[in-house]
Amino acid sequence: MVSLTLSIPKEMREDMEMHPEINWSEIARQAIHEKLALLKQMDRILSGSMLTERDALELGSKVNKAVAKKYVS
């Protein structure tokens, strides 16, 4: 297994030190594992897509405008 060093804010570290019973390395491993699983799933879904990145950005912009219009009106 390889090591990974993370930088976290001092306040967060102080909060973590209040719970020494927690294996923070394991928490970080689990969070990274879950994020990677989600990214792999997204990659599988998108692998069959014919949309370009530009198409996706344009579609996202249209959706954002429609949602904003719905809640601003």
Buried (B, 14 or more C-beta within 10 A) or exposed (E): EEEEEEEEEEEEEEEEEEEEEEEBEEEEEEEEEEEEEEEEEEEEEEEEEEEEEEEEEEEEEEEEEEEEEEEEE
